[in-house]
Every structure is written in C-alpha cells, then in structure tokens.
Amino acid sequence: MRMVGYLINYPDGLSGERGVYYDYILAANGLFIEASNPMLTARIPVAGCEVRGLAPMKAKIALTYGSIPQHFFDQALDTFLAAPDREQYVAVTAAAGYHFCIPVQDKGEASVVYEVGDSVVLDIHSHGHMPAFFSQQQDDKDETGLKLYAVVGRLNATPVVKLRVGVYGYFRGLAWHDVFDGSLVGAVESEAEEVKTEGDLHRIAEADAPAVQNHSGWLRWDRCFRR
C-alpha cells in the first residue's frame, strides 16, 4: 500500500488509491490534502486552480470527540496570564474524551521548550506581550503533524488568539467556532474586537448551560507531567 495516496474527484466520485499517511486529491477547484488519525480528520486546500471536468471539493475539519469545550481555553488563558512576560505551552489531549495538559517546559521571554506528549489534538502556546501570529521561521518548522494549533498574544493588554489546523506541513486558518464550543470570553480573535464583559459572560453561561451538562459525562480536568 502507498504511503501517500493520489486521488481525483470526478463528478461520479473519487478515483484512485488512498495512502497510509495522507492523500492528495485533485478537484475542480484545486488540489487538497486529506488525513486522519484517532483524534481528527482534516481536508484543506494546498493550491487553488480550475480543473475542468472534475467535481469541486470543500475543506473539512472533524474532531472525533466533537468541539473542544470552552473551559479548556479558559484554563489555558488563566495559565498564560499568570506569567504574561513568558512564553508558555499547554495542550489538549484526546483519548476517551478531552484532557488538559501542562508538560514540563523551559519558559523564556521569546521562546518555550517543552516535552511533546501523546494523543495531543491541540497545541496552545503564548507569545507574552507580542502579537498572536504563527512564525514561518519557527512554528511552521515545528508544527508538522496532523493537529490543531493556537497561539495567544498581547497578554499585557487584550489577549488575542489565532487558530489553525496543520496537515503535515500545510496549514489553514480556523475560527473559534471551528474548534471550540461555547463563546470566546476574555480574549478576541482580532485586535480590532472588544473583549466581552462580565454581563456578557453571565448571559453566555445561561445560554450554554445545557451544552455544558451534556459534556460533563466525559470531561476530566488534570495536569499531565512526565515522571
């Protein structure tokens, strides 16, 4: 079996042999890459172009355990704000539900070195007082797996979060609702946005109460450290 698959999206369906690791798919609107693991399935565009006679294709993100509860981002933001002048790293793992992890790490003013854990579905690192962005020199080189990634910056003002999915070196930006349930509180996705107030938080909590109860059967909060 091929390590990498090559498929064509004809109007009557896909044709070609799938690969073990990931597949390239040629469609009417361009070239896509698709991959899956026990935690998520992702399909994102690699290059846009018009290919006559083929069927179009859409990007796709599907999390095995559904949207990640808002509480996990809240926990990450609290962790980052406790030391806003340092870069830090936390993770959300996915194994029989979602779990919050703070691994052993060395925190610096402009970098963080951490132990890579198993079953990580979402990497989150902070940028201290700097803007939230993914560095081509560092982040693009490090984030080469099939995973969700987030960076949180402007911790000395209104925190800003940026999200993306990575499929073996190809990336696509994501919005908050593509990854999390609930509402983004205490941070924004753009520096032009305003932070939600405490009154907004109460209204959001009331609106989301049934959804939170639905998740309570499989949520577990813990800190994962290597011994």
Residue frames as a rotation matrix with the C-alpha (Angstrom) as fourth column:
MET 1
0.574 0.819 0.000 0.00
0.819 -0.574 0.000 0.00
0.000 0.000 -1.000 0.00
ARG 2
0.007 -0.568 0.823 1.24
0.498 -0.712 -0.495 3.51
0.867 0.413 0.278 -0.82
MET 3
-0.543 -0.249 -0.802 2.43
0.829 -0.314 -0.464 5.79
-0.136 -0.916 0.376 1.98
VAL 4
-0.616 0.352 -0.705 0.82
-0.248 -0.936 -0.250 8.75
-0.747 0.021 0.664 0.15
GLY 5
-0.137 0.676 0.724 -2.37
0.759 0.541 -0.362 8.47
-0.636 0.500 -0.588 -1.88
TYR 6
-0.894 -0.082 -0.441 -3.32
-0.210 -0.791 0.574 10.31
-0.396 0.606 0.690 -5.07
LEU 7
-0.325 0.881 0.343 -7.00
0.754 0.460 -0.468 10.68
-0.571 0.107 -0.814 -5.94
ILE 8
-0.977 0.144 0.158 -9.15
0.006 -0.718 0.696 12.54
0.213 0.681 0.701 -8.48
ASN 9
-0.571 0.812 -0.117 -12.59
0.132 -0.050 -0.990 13.88
-0.810 -0.581 -0.079 -7.58
TYR 10
-0.939 0.296 0.173 -14.72
0.189 0.027 0.982 13.03
0.286 0.955 -0.081 -10.63
PRO 11
-0.472 0.834 0.286 -18.41
-0.795 -0.543 0.270 14.02
0.380 -0.100 0.920 -10.75
ASP 12
0.482 0.690 -0.541 -19.37
-0.397 0.722 0.567 10.39
0.781 -0.059 0.621 -10.03
GLY 13
0.997 -0.069 0.024 -16.97
0.002 0.349 0.937 10.04
-0.073 -0.934 0.348 -7.08
LEU 14
0.368 -0.929 0.033 -13.35
-0.812 -0.304 0.499 9.72
-0.453 -0.211 -0.866 -6.04
SER 15
0.971 -0.169 -0.169 -10.97
0.042 0.818 -0.574 7.56
0.235 0.550 0.801 -8.03
GLY 16
0.153 -0.982 0.115 -7.52
-0.558 -0.182 -0.810 6.42
0.816 0.059 -0.575 -7.03
GLU 17
0.253 -0.182 -0.950 -5.65
0.582 0.813 -0.001 4.60
0.773 -0.552 0.312 -4.28
ARG 18
0.876 0.099 0.473 -5.58
-0.291 -0.673 0.680 6.02
0.385 -0.733 -0.560 -0.75
GLY 19
-0.085 -0.988 -0.125 -2.33
-0.189 0.140 -0.972 6.23
0.978 -0.059 -0.199 1.17
VAL 20
-0.014 -0.015 -1.000 -1.38
0.835 0.549 -0.020 5.16
0.550 -0.835 0.005 4.67
TYR 21
-0.625 -0.381 -0.681 -0.49
0.735 -0.582 -0.349 8.65
-0.264 -0.719 0.644 5.92
TYR 22
-0.152 0.599 -0.787 -2.38
-0.088 -0.801 -0.593 11.14
-0.985 -0.021 0.174 3.79
ASP 23
0.007 0.268 0.963 -3.96
0.916 0.384 -0.114 11.71
-0.400 0.884 -0.243 0.38
TYR 24
-0.801 -0.103 -0.590 -3.66
-0.170 -0.906 0.388 14.40
-0.574 0.411 0.708 -2.27
ILE 25
-0.063 0.860 0.507 -6.99
0.768 0.366 -0.526 14.98
-0.637 0.356 -0.683 -4.02
LEU 26
-0.977 -0.208 -0.041 -7.35
0.119 -0.699 0.705 16.86
-0.175 0.684 0.708 -7.29
ALA 27
-0.103 0.993 -0.054 -10.74
0.756 0.044 -0.653 18.58
-0.646 -0.108 -0.756 -7.61
ALA 28
0.357 0.349 0.867 -12.42
0.885 -0.422 -0.195 21.14
0.298 0.837 -0.459 -9.85
ASN 29
0.931 0.068 0.359 -11.33
-0.029 -0.966 0.257 23.96
0.364 -0.249 -0.897 -7.53
GLY 30
0.299 -0.915 0.270 -7.76
-0.866 -0.379 -0.327 22.86
0.401 -0.136 -0.906 -6.86
LEU 31
-0.131 -0.495 -0.859 -5.52
0.045 0.863 -0.504 20.45
0.990 -0.104 -0.091 -5.01
PHE 32
0.579 0.380 0.721 -6.38
-0.715 -0.188 0.674 19.30
0.392 -0.906 0.163 -1.47
ILE 33
-0.638 -0.657 -0.402 -4.66
-0.287 0.687 -0.667 17.22
0.714 -0.311 -0.627 1.19
GLU 34
0.469 0.838 0.278 -6.66
-0.693 0.155 0.704 14.92
0.547 -0.523 0.654 3.47
ALA 35
-0.578 -0.651 -0.493 -5.57
-0.120 0.664 -0.738 12.93
0.808 -0.367 -0.462 6.51
SER 36
0.564 0.752 0.341 -6.99
-0.515 -0.003 0.857 11.40
0.646 -0.659 0.386 9.66
ASN 37
-0.722 -0.645 -0.250 -5.86
-0.166 0.512 -0.843 9.97
0.672 -0.567 -0.476 12.99
PRO 38
-0.416 0.613 -0.672 -7.77
0.818 0.575 0.018 8.78
0.397 -0.542 -0.741 16.09
MET 39
-0.505 0.146 -0.851 -8.30
0.606 -0.641 -0.470 12.41
-0.614 -0.753 0.236 17.14
LEU 40
0.140 0.563 -0.814 -9.38
-0.276 -0.768 -0.579 14.26
-0.951 0.306 0.048 14.00
THR 41
0.016 -0.086 0.996 -9.91
0.925 0.379 0.017 14.24
-0.379 0.922 0.085 10.25
ALA 42
0.157 -0.026 -0.987 -8.86
-0.068 -0.998 0.016 17.23
-0.985 0.065 -0.158 8.16
ARG 43
0.083 -0.144 0.986 -9.05
0.980 0.193 -0.054 18.19
-0.182 0.971 0.157 4.50
ILE 44
0.398 -0.017 -0.917 -7.58
0.135 -0.988 0.077 21.53
-0.907 -0.154 -0.391 3.46
PRO 45
0.990 -0.019 0.136 -6.60
0.132 -0.142 -0.981 23.19
0.038 0.990 -0.138 0.17
VAL 46
0.169 -0.986 -0.011 -2.99
0.728 0.118 0.676 23.08
-0.665 -0.122 0.737 -0.96
ALA 47
-0.869 -0.394 -0.298 -3.35
0.077 -0.704 0.706 25.17
-0.488 0.591 0.643 -4.12
GLY 48
0.154 0.980 -0.122 -6.32
0.084 -0.136 -0.987 26.73
-0.985 0.142 -0.103 -5.85
CYS 49
-0.851 -0.316 -0.420 -6.91
-0.370 -0.206 0.906 26.35
-0.373 0.926 0.058 -9.59
GLU 50
0.260 0.952 -0.163 -9.65
-0.800 0.118 -0.588 25.48
-0.540 0.283 0.793 -12.08
VAL 51
-0.874 -0.443 0.201 -9.66
-0.278 0.794 0.540 21.90
-0.399 0.416 -0.817 -13.36
ARG 52
-0.206 0.859 -0.468 -12.42
-0.978 -0.196 0.071 21.41
-0.031 0.473 0.881 -15.90
GLY 53
-0.014 0.344 -0.939 -14.48
-0.487 0.818 0.307 18.23
0.873 0.462 0.156 -15.83
LEU 54
-0.695 -0.254 -0.672 -13.94
0.418 0.619 -0.665 17.44
0.585 -0.743 -0.324 -12.14
ALA 55
0.488 0.864 -0.128 -16.21
0.548 -0.189 0.815 17.97
0.680 -0.467 -0.565 -9.14
PRO 56
0.040 -0.465 0.884 -15.44
-0.474 -0.788 -0.393 20.67
0.880 -0.403 -0.252 -6.57
MET 57
0.032 -0.116 -0.993 -14.36
0.730 0.681 -0.056 19.88
0.683 -0.723 0.107 -3.02
LYS 58
0.662 0.235 0.711 -14.72
-0.274 -0.808 0.522 21.65
0.697 -0.541 -0.471 0.34
ALA 59
-0.556 -0.803 0.216 -12.36
-0.434 0.059 -0.899 21.94
0.709 -0.594 -0.381 3.28
LYS 60
0.559 0.734 -0.385 -13.29
-0.096 0.518 0.850 19.73
0.823 -0.439 0.360 6.25
ILE 61
-0.659 -0.655 0.370 -12.43
-0.509 0.026 -0.860 19.55
0.554 -0.755 -0.351 9.95
ALA 62
0.505 0.826 -0.250 -13.98
-0.354 0.463 0.813 16.78
0.787 -0.322 0.527 12.08
LEU 63
-0.470 -0.628 0.620 -12.98
-0.817 0.044 -0.575 16.19
0.334 -0.777 -0.534 15.71
THR 64
-0.619 0.171 -0.767 -13.52
0.106 0.985 0.134 12.65
0.778 0.002 -0.628 17.00
TYR 65
-0.540 0.377 -0.753 -14.92
0.841 0.206 -0.500 13.84
-0.033 -0.903 -0.429 20.35
GLY 66
0.521 0.802 0.293 -16.70
0.821 -0.565 0.086 16.89
0.234 0.195 -0.952 18.98
SER 67
0.427 -0.310 0.850 -15.94
-0.032 -0.944 -0.329 20.54
0.904 0.113 -0.413 19.66
ILE 68
-0.476 -0.667 -0.574 -13.44
0.643 0.182 -0.744 21.18
0.600 -0.723 0.342 22.45
PRO 69
0.501 0.743 -0.443 -15.23
0.846 -0.313 0.431 22.65
0.182 -0.591 -0.786 25.49
GLN 70
0.581 -0.176 0.795 -14.63
0.006 -0.976 -0.220 26.35
0.814 0.132 -0.566 26.14
HIS 71
0.979 -0.140 0.150 -13.33
-0.160 -0.063 0.985 25.53
-0.129 -0.988 -0.084 29.63
PHE 72
0.505 -0.841 0.193 -10.08
0.813 0.538 0.220 24.23
-0.289 0.046 0.956 28.20
PHE 73
0.040 -0.476 0.879 -9.25
0.620 -0.678 -0.395 27.53
0.783 0.561 0.268 26.56
ASP 74
0.761 0.281 0.585 -10.25
-0.248 -0.707 0.662 29.37
0.599 -0.649 -0.468 29.75
GLN 75
0.884 -0.468 -0.025 -7.78
0.265 0.455 0.850 27.20
-0.386 -0.758 0.526 31.66
ALA 76
0.177 -0.845 0.505 -5.06
0.977 0.088 -0.194 27.89
0.119 0.528 0.841 29.09
LEU 77
0.250 -0.027 0.968 -5.65
0.246 -0.965 -0.091 31.64
0.937 0.261 -0.234 29.22
ASP 78
0.959 0.095 0.266 -5.52
-0.231 -0.274 0.933 31.66
0.162 -0.957 -0.241 33.04
THR 79
0.621 -0.782 0.047 -2.21
0.673 0.563 0.479 29.77
-0.401 -0.267 0.876 32.87
PHE 80
0.016 -0.629 0.777 -0.72
0.878 -0.363 -0.313 32.24
0.479 0.687 0.546 30.39
LEU 81
0.462 0.246 0.852 -1.93
-0.003 -0.960 0.279 35.32
0.887 -0.131 -0.443 32.29
ALA 82
0.963 -0.158 -0.217 -0.27
0.242 0.162 0.957 34.04
-0.116 -0.974 0.194 35.47
ALA 83
0.008 -0.986 -0.169 3.10
0.415 -0.151 0.897 34.70
-0.910 -0.077 0.408 33.77
PRO 84
0.843 0.535 0.058 2.37
0.272 -0.330 -0.904 37.16
-0.465 0.778 -0.424 30.93
ASP 85
0.543 -0.709 -0.450 6.03
-0.779 -0.625 0.044 38.04
-0.312 0.327 -0.892 30.33
ARG 86
-0.543 -0.705 0.456 6.97
-0.484 0.707 0.516 34.45
-0.686 0.060 -0.725 29.46
GLU 87
-0.158 0.466 -0.871 6.12
-0.864 0.361 0.350 32.17
0.478 0.808 0.346 26.57
GLN 88
-0.481 0.100 0.871 4.29
-0.595 0.693 -0.407 29.07
-0.644 -0.714 -0.274 27.81
TYR 89
-0.620 0.246 -0.745 2.78
-0.569 0.514 0.642 25.91
0.541 0.822 -0.179 26.38
VAL 90
-0.372 0.553 0.746 -0.28
-0.529 0.534 -0.660 23.82
-0.763 -0.639 0.094 27.22
ALA 91
-0.887 0.071 -0.455 -2.04
-0.368 0.487 0.792 21.06
0.278 0.871 -0.406 25.32
VAL 92
0.146 0.916 0.375 -5.42
-0.885 0.290 -0.365 19.41
-0.442 -0.278 0.853 24.96
THR 93
-0.905 -0.424 -0.022 -5.18
-0.400 0.834 0.380 15.65
-0.143 0.353 -0.925 24.52
ALA 94
0.113 0.960 -0.258 -7.89
-0.992 0.122 0.022 13.40
0.053 0.253 0.966 23.10
ALA 95
-0.751 -0.244 -0.614 -8.14
-0.216 0.969 -0.122 9.86
0.624 0.041 -0.780 24.50
ALA 96
-0.347 0.758 -0.552 -11.56
0.858 0.494 0.139 8.70
0.378 -0.426 -0.822 25.69
GLY 97
0.775 0.591 -0.225 -12.52
0.631 -0.738 0.239 12.40
-0.025 -0.327 -0.945 25.89
TYR 98
0.399 -0.601 0.692 -10.56
0.129 -0.711 -0.692 15.61
0.908 0.365 -0.206 26.25
HIS 99
0.631 -0.307 -0.713 -7.92
0.768 0.118 0.629 16.31
-0.109 -0.944 0.311 28.90
PHE 100
0.902 -0.308 0.301 -5.86
-0.246 -0.942 -0.228 19.40
0.354 0.131 -0.926 29.80
CYS 101
0.617 -0.756 -0.217 -2.09
0.786 0.607 0.118 19.03
0.042 -0.243 0.969 29.98
ILE 102
0.840 -0.532 0.103 0.76
-0.533 -0.846 -0.022 21.27
0.099 -0.036 -0.994 31.19
PRO 103
0.770 -0.571 -0.285 4.00
0.495 0.816 -0.299 19.41
0.403 0.090 0.911 30.37
VAL 104
0.353 -0.785 -0.510 7.46
0.583 -0.241 0.776 20.04
-0.732 -0.571 0.372 31.75
GLN 105
0.633 -0.069 0.771 8.89
0.682 -0.422 -0.597 23.08
0.366 0.904 -0.220 29.95
ASP 106
-0.385 -0.749 -0.539 11.53
0.817 -0.549 0.178 25.81
-0.429 -0.372 0.823 29.92
LYS 107
0.646 0.736 0.204 9.87
0.759 -0.591 -0.272 29.23
-0.080 0.331 -0.940 29.60
GLY 108
-0.558 -0.821 -0.118 11.67
0.781 -0.568 0.259 32.22
-0.280 0.053 0.959 28.11
GLU 109
-0.290 0.419 -0.860 10.74
-0.059 -0.905 -0.421 35.75
-0.955 -0.071 0.287 27.10
ALA 110
-0.010 0.252 -0.968 10.67
-0.935 -0.345 -0.080 34.82
-0.354 0.904 0.239 23.40
SER 111
-0.281 -0.078 -0.957 10.63
-0.588 0.802 0.107 31.03
0.758 0.593 -0.271 23.32
VAL 112
0.253 0.326 0.911 9.40
-0.895 0.436 0.093 27.93
-0.367 -0.839 0.403 25.13
VAL 113
-0.499 -0.434 -0.750 10.84
-0.623 0.782 -0.038 24.40
0.603 0.448 -0.660 25.03
TYR 114
0.062 0.667 0.742 8.51
-0.951 0.264 -0.158 21.63
-0.301 -0.697 0.651 26.15
GLU 115
-0.823 -0.247 0.511 8.07
-0.178 0.967 0.181 17.87
-0.539 0.059 -0.840 26.22
VAL 116
-0.474 0.654 -0.590 5.85
-0.806 -0.052 0.589 16.59
0.355 0.755 0.552 23.42
GLY 117
-0.447 0.390 0.805 3.04
-0.555 0.585 -0.592 14.39
-0.702 -0.711 -0.045 24.73
ASP 118
-0.950 0.189 0.249 0.93
0.302 0.757 0.579 11.63
-0.079 0.626 -0.776 23.22
SER 119
-0.238 0.955 0.176 -2.58
0.969 0.219 0.118 11.99
0.074 0.199 -0.977 21.77
VAL 120
-0.523 0.024 -0.852 -2.30
0.258 -0.948 -0.185 15.79
-0.812 -0.316 0.490 21.56
VAL 121
0.093 0.646 0.757 -5.10
0.986 0.047 -0.161 17.23
-0.140 0.762 -0.633 19.43
LEU 122
0.797 0.204 0.569 -4.45
0.314 -0.944 -0.101 20.93
0.516 0.259 -0.816 20.20
ASP 123
-0.252 -0.898 -0.362 -1.15
0.959 -0.182 -0.217 22.72
0.129 -0.401 0.907 20.89
ILE 124
0.826 0.439 0.352 -1.51
0.385 -0.897 0.215 26.15
0.411 -0.042 -0.911 22.53
HIS 125
-0.174 -0.883 -0.436 1.44
0.984 -0.143 -0.103 28.44
0.029 -0.447 0.894 23.17
SER 126
0.766 0.429 -0.479 1.60
0.505 -0.862 0.035 32.03
-0.398 -0.269 -0.877 24.33
HIS 127
0.221 -0.664 0.714 3.54
0.753 -0.349 -0.558 34.96
0.620 0.661 0.423 22.88
GLY 128
-0.432 -0.397 -0.810 3.80
0.859 -0.455 -0.235 37.05
-0.275 -0.797 0.537 26.01
HIS 129
-0.031 0.375 -0.927 3.41
0.132 -0.917 -0.376 40.72
-0.991 -0.134 -0.021 25.13
MET 130
-0.891 -0.368 -0.264 3.93
-0.208 -0.187 0.960 40.13
-0.403 0.911 0.090 21.40
PRO 131
-0.102 0.880 -0.464 1.10
-0.990 -0.136 -0.040 39.83
-0.098 0.455 0.885 18.84
ALA 132
0.153 0.252 0.956 -0.55
-0.179 0.958 -0.224 36.47
-0.972 -0.137 0.191 18.18
PHE 133
0.518 -0.024 -0.855 0.97
-0.855 -0.028 -0.518 35.02
-0.011 0.999 -0.035 14.99
PHE 134
0.825 -0.283 0.489 2.48
0.223 0.958 0.179 31.82
-0.520 -0.038 0.854 13.66
SER 135
0.241 -0.844 -0.480 6.15
-0.657 -0.505 0.560 32.23
-0.715 0.180 -0.676 12.83
GLN 136
0.889 0.014 -0.458 7.31
-0.405 0.489 -0.772 30.87
0.213 0.872 0.441 9.47
GLN 137
-0.017 -0.997 -0.081 10.84
-0.723 0.068 -0.688 30.51
0.691 0.047 -0.721 10.81
GLN 138
-0.821 -0.346 0.454 9.90
-0.571 0.477 -0.668 28.53
0.014 -0.808 -0.589 13.93
ASP 139
-0.170 0.837 0.521 6.23
-0.598 0.332 -0.730 27.50
-0.783 -0.435 0.443 14.19
ASP 140
0.621 0.435 -0.652 5.91
-0.783 0.299 -0.546 26.26
-0.042 0.849 0.527 10.59
LYS 141
-0.213 -0.790 -0.574 9.02
-0.667 0.547 -0.506 24.12
0.714 0.275 -0.644 11.08
ASP 142
-0.881 -0.144 0.451 7.85
-0.462 0.466 -0.755 22.70
-0.102 -0.873 -0.477 14.42
GLU 143
-0.171 0.938 0.300 4.16
-0.498 0.181 -0.848 22.18
-0.850 -0.294 0.436 13.66
THR 144
-0.579 -0.219 -0.785 4.45
-0.813 0.225 0.537 19.46
0.059 0.949 -0.308 11.03
GLY 145
-0.934 0.255 0.250 1.93
0.180 0.940 -0.289 16.90
-0.309 -0.225 -0.924 12.31
LEU 146
-0.408 0.901 0.149 -1.81
0.268 -0.038 0.963 16.42
0.873 0.433 -0.226 11.94
LYS 147
-0.404 0.115 -0.907 -3.06
0.910 -0.052 -0.412 18.66
-0.094 -0.992 -0.083 14.72
LEU 148
0.682 0.564 0.465 -4.81
0.525 -0.821 0.227 21.86
0.510 0.090 -0.856 15.75
TYR 149
-0.409 -0.872 -0.270 -2.62
0.882 -0.302 -0.362 24.78
0.234 -0.386 0.892 16.80
ALA 150
0.763 0.610 0.215 -3.30
0.515 -0.774 0.368 28.00
0.391 -0.170 -0.905 18.70
VAL 151
-0.509 -0.857 -0.080 -1.20
0.760 -0.404 -0.510 31.00
0.405 -0.321 0.856 19.75
VAL 152
0.677 0.701 -0.224 -2.23
0.712 -0.547 0.440 33.63
0.186 -0.457 -0.870 22.29
GLY 153
-0.447 -0.861 0.244 -0.56
0.780 -0.509 -0.365 37.05
0.438 0.028 0.899 22.31
ARG 154
-0.329 0.228 0.917 -0.97
-0.158 -0.970 0.184 40.57
0.931 -0.085 0.355 23.73
LEU 155
0.069 0.343 -0.937 -1.13
0.785 0.560 0.263 39.25
0.615 -0.754 -0.230 27.30
ASN 156
-0.751 -0.362 -0.552 -0.28
0.630 -0.643 -0.435 42.73
-0.198 -0.675 0.711 28.59
ALA 157
-0.802 0.554 -0.223 -3.47
-0.587 -0.800 0.125 44.15
-0.109 0.231 0.967 27.03
THR 158
0.380 0.916 0.125 -6.45
-0.803 0.394 -0.447 42.42
-0.459 0.069 0.886 25.41
PRO 159
-0.437 -0.593 0.676 -5.33
-0.195 0.796 0.573 38.83
-0.878 0.119 -0.464 24.70
VAL 160
0.251 0.421 -0.872 -5.65
-0.951 -0.060 -0.302 37.78
-0.179 0.905 0.386 21.06
VAL 161
-0.081 -0.224 0.971 -5.92
-0.154 0.966 0.209 34.14
-0.985 -0.133 -0.113 19.92
LYS 162
0.004 0.033 -0.999 -5.16
-1.000 -0.017 -0.005 32.73
-0.018 0.999 0.033 16.49
LEU 163
0.172 0.165 0.971 -6.07
-0.302 0.947 -0.107 29.18
-0.938 -0.275 0.212 15.45
ARG 164
0.043 -0.096 -0.994 -5.13
-0.995 0.083 -0.051 26.91
0.087 0.992 -0.092 12.58
VAL 165
0.805 0.108 0.584 -5.07
-0.167 0.985 0.047 23.27
-0.570 -0.136 0.810 11.53
GLY 166
-0.104 -0.893 -0.437 -1.89
-0.937 -0.059 0.344 21.67
-0.333 0.446 -0.831 10.30
VAL 167
0.891 0.316 0.327 -1.85
-0.177 0.903 -0.391 18.70
-0.419 0.291 0.860 7.92
TYR 168
0.456 -0.798 0.395 1.75
0.717 0.592 0.369 17.54
-0.528 0.115 0.842 7.64
GLY 169
-0.550 -0.819 -0.164 3.22
0.635 -0.538 0.554 20.94
-0.542 0.200 0.816 6.82
TYR 170
-0.613 0.466 0.638 0.18
0.364 -0.550 0.752 22.52
0.701 0.693 0.167 5.14
PHE 171
-0.800 0.252 -0.544 -1.90
0.474 -0.288 -0.832 24.99
-0.367 -0.924 0.111 7.15
ARG 172
-0.322 0.752 0.575 -5.34
0.441 -0.418 0.794 26.59
0.838 0.509 -0.197 7.12
GLY 173
-0.927 0.003 0.375 -6.55
-0.286 -0.651 -0.703 29.30
0.242 -0.759 0.604 9.50
LEU 174
-0.382 0.815 -0.437 -9.57
0.728 0.556 0.402 28.49
0.570 -0.165 -0.805 11.66
ALA 175
-0.179 0.441 0.880 -12.15
-0.478 -0.820 0.314 30.50
0.860 -0.364 0.357 13.55
TRP 176
-0.669 -0.060 0.741 -13.02
-0.741 0.119 -0.660 29.99
-0.049 -0.991 -0.124 17.23
HIS 177
0.227 0.898 0.376 -16.24
-0.822 0.384 -0.420 28.11
-0.522 -0.214 0.826 16.46
ASP 178
0.401 -0.169 -0.900 -14.36
-0.661 0.628 -0.412 25.66
0.635 0.760 0.140 14.20
VAL 179
-0.489 -0.746 -0.451 -12.56
-0.119 0.570 -0.813 24.29
0.864 -0.344 -0.367 17.27
PHE 180
-0.996 0.013 -0.085 -14.39
0.086 0.042 -0.995 25.20
-0.009 -0.999 -0.043 20.50
ASP 181
-0.031 0.999 0.015 -17.93
0.785 0.015 0.619 25.16
0.619 0.031 -0.785 21.78
GLY 182
0.280 0.177 -0.943 -19.26
0.830 -0.539 0.145 27.95
-0.483 -0.823 -0.298 23.97
SER 183
0.901 0.056 0.431 -18.07
0.276 -0.840 -0.467 31.53
0.336 0.540 -0.772 23.43
LEU 184
-0.112 -0.993 0.036 -14.70
0.768 -0.109 -0.631 33.21
0.631 -0.043 0.775 23.48
VAL 185
0.908 0.400 0.123 -14.53
0.196 -0.665 0.720 35.21
0.370 -0.630 -0.683 26.72
GLY 186
0.721 -0.646 -0.250 -11.53
0.125 -0.234 0.964 37.17
-0.681 -0.727 -0.088 28.00
ALA 187
-0.519 -0.854 0.017 -9.78
0.163 -0.079 0.983 37.23
-0.839 0.514 0.180 24.62
VAL 188
0.521 0.649 -0.555 -10.53
-0.444 -0.349 -0.825 38.13
-0.729 0.676 0.107 20.99
GLU 189
0.451 -0.311 0.837 -9.70
0.688 0.719 -0.103 36.74
-0.569 0.622 0.538 17.55
SER 190
0.159 -0.387 0.908 -8.69
0.768 -0.530 -0.360 40.15
0.621 0.755 0.213 16.19
GLU 191
-0.667 -0.502 -0.550 -7.06
0.740 -0.530 -0.414 43.16
-0.084 -0.683 0.726 17.81
ALA 192
-0.833 0.415 0.365 -9.94
-0.203 -0.843 0.498 45.28
0.514 0.341 0.787 16.47
GLU 193
0.038 0.899 -0.436 -12.51
0.323 0.402 0.857 43.37
0.946 -0.173 -0.275 18.53
GLU 194
-0.132 0.017 0.991 -13.69
-0.826 -0.555 -0.100 44.18
0.548 -0.832 0.088 22.04
VAL 195
-0.931 -0.209 -0.298 -13.50
-0.002 0.821 -0.571 41.80
0.364 -0.532 -0.765 24.99
LYS 196
0.025 0.983 -0.181 -16.84
0.249 0.169 0.954 40.52
0.968 -0.069 -0.241 26.25
THR 197
-0.311 -0.066 0.948 -17.93
-0.737 -0.612 -0.285 42.00
0.599 -0.788 0.142 29.58
GLU 198
-0.976 -0.019 0.217 -18.83
-0.176 0.654 -0.736 40.16
-0.128 -0.757 -0.641 32.77
GLY 199
-0.146 0.989 -0.005 -22.51
-0.615 -0.095 -0.783 40.72
-0.775 -0.111 0.622 31.95
ASP 200
0.187 0.124 -0.975 -21.96
-0.940 0.311 -0.140 39.04
0.286 0.942 0.174 28.59
LEU 201
-0.768 -0.583 -0.263 -20.32
-0.465 0.792 -0.396 36.14
0.439 -0.182 -0.880 30.40
HIS 202
-0.700 0.572 0.429 -23.39
-0.282 0.330 -0.901 35.56
-0.657 -0.751 -0.070 32.58
ARG 203
0.288 0.846 -0.448 -25.70
-0.792 -0.053 -0.609 35.61
-0.539 0.530 0.655 29.57
ILE 204
-0.065 -0.412 -0.909 -23.43
-0.843 0.510 -0.171 33.23
0.534 0.755 -0.380 27.68
ALA 205
-0.928 -0.312 0.204 -23.27
-0.371 0.721 -0.586 30.86
0.035 -0.619 -0.784 30.66
GLU 206
-0.252 0.919 0.304 -27.06
-0.440 0.171 -0.881 30.71
-0.862 -0.356 0.361 30.84
ALA 207
0.451 0.441 -0.776 -27.36
-0.877 0.057 -0.477 30.07
-0.166 0.896 0.412 27.11
ASP 208
-0.122 -0.632 -0.765 -24.69
-0.710 0.594 -0.378 27.36
0.693 0.497 -0.522 27.13
ALA 209
-0.235 -0.011 0.972 -25.80
-0.927 0.303 -0.221 25.59
-0.292 -0.953 -0.081 30.33
PRO 210
0.763 0.558 0.328 -27.46
-0.456 0.823 -0.338 22.59
-0.458 0.109 0.882 28.60
ALA 211
0.717 -0.547 -0.432 -24.45
-0.281 0.340 -0.898 22.03
0.638 0.765 0.090 26.36
VAL 212
-0.259 -0.843 0.471 -22.07
-0.831 -0.054 -0.554 22.07
0.492 -0.535 -0.687 29.32
GLN 213
0.116 0.385 0.916 -24.21
-0.815 0.564 -0.133 19.49
-0.568 -0.731 0.379 31.12
ASN 214
0.943 0.260 -0.208 -24.09
-0.332 0.710 -0.621 17.24
-0.014 0.655 0.755 28.06
HIS 215
0.317 -0.910 -0.269 -20.28
-0.387 0.135 -0.912 17.25
0.866 0.393 -0.309 28.17
SER 216
0.165 -0.336 0.927 -19.96
-0.977 -0.187 0.107 16.58
0.137 -0.923 -0.359 31.89
GLY 217
0.918 0.254 0.303 -20.14
-0.313 0.935 0.166 12.82
-0.241 -0.248 0.938 31.48
TRP 218
0.749 -0.644 0.156 -16.74
0.651 0.672 -0.352 12.58
0.122 0.366 0.923 29.82
LEU 219
0.538 -0.584 0.608 -14.80
-0.273 -0.803 -0.530 15.70
0.798 0.119 -0.591 30.77
ARG 220
0.719 -0.389 -0.576 -11.83
0.695 0.392 0.602 15.25
-0.008 -0.834 0.552 33.06
TRP 221
0.793 -0.468 0.389 -9.55
-0.385 -0.881 -0.275 18.02
0.471 0.068 -0.879 34.28
ASP 222
0.791 -0.603 -0.101 -5.99
0.469 0.493 0.733 17.04
-0.392 -0.627 0.673 35.07
ARG 223
0.609 -0.724 -0.323 -2.41
-0.778 -0.625 -0.066 18.24
-0.155 0.292 -0.944 34.72
CYS 224
0.967 -0.253 0.026 -0.10
0.250 0.924 -0.289 15.82
0.049 0.286 0.957 32.94
PHE 225
0.477 -0.877 0.045 3.53
-0.866 -0.462 0.190 15.74
-0.146 -0.130 -0.981 33.95
ARG 226
0.498 -0.422 -0.758 6.19
-0.183 0.803 -0.567 13.32
0.848 0.421 0.323 32.89
ARG 227
0.896 -0.170 0.410 7.63
-0.395 0.118 0.911 11.41
-0.203 -0.978 0.039 35.83
